[in-house]
């Protein structure tokens, strides 16, 4: 199948592209390389260097490549940046994403699979683990943008018959993260450990997240492609709650490097507790996570050791 992957040179996207190639698909990457890395791009894929905000260039890619399915991962991914630059977040994550959605409609794409956020959409909600039936209350522009695009995608499904699967991720981590612009606490800690710098924890460190390894996320995307449902919104998660202090403790042990832990003021707009129910996605896609947190952290640390 001919498949277009926006953001395919990035952290999650590049792993997904590798998996799609391994399954025999013909893949094109659409990426502006603001956060993507050429080193992660397989020589077996076509690449179009395009910013998703450029509607005419997006349209040209669809017209020339003629994909049957689209994975939409291109985004500004940092919640903290969205708090500082909400207009920029909107222009990329809403306006840019609408260019992808409209191109899907015009070219009668068979299926759109959207990388959404279960970490940002639900906001602060103590009904844990969070189910998809919870009312979204995002507390950052990034979370708002992800929810807005889900709503647009639902409307396009109802009006135009576009099949859509929205996968809501919690905190994804693994090899290749943070190589250019994308970051996450695991990648940040790994790089600071390698530089023998103190680990910085914002607030008490008791804020919790649902950490999921990148290969488990990739498998959920592959299963979404194979799913015959026309509309699914589901959490891709481990359903395990871990605080930031524990992540720091585990990485210190795995690395064997001794550095101090320093604390700074908590950041407004960040969720205090987050863990997602994965019951729906298990049922709809036949997917479940396979990589434990300890194993995932070991694999991630090994990659950073070998590449930094």
Buried (B, 14 or more C-beta within 10 A) or exposed (E): BBBBBBBBBBBBBBBBBBBBBEEEBBBBBBBBBBBBBEEBBBEEBBBBEBBBBBBEBBBBBBEEBEBBBBBBBBBBBBBBBBBEBBEEBBBBBBEBBBBBBBBBBEBEBBBBBBBBBBBBBBBEBEEBBBBBEBEBEBBBBBBBBBBBBBEBBBEBBEEEEBBBBBBBBBBBBBBBBBBBBBBBBBBBBBBBBBEEEEBBBBBEBEBBBBBBBBBBBBBBBBBBBEBEEEEBBBBBBBBBBBBBBBBBBBBBEBBEBEBEBEEEEBEEBBBBBBBBBBBBBBEBBEBEBEBEBEEBBBBBBEBBEEEE
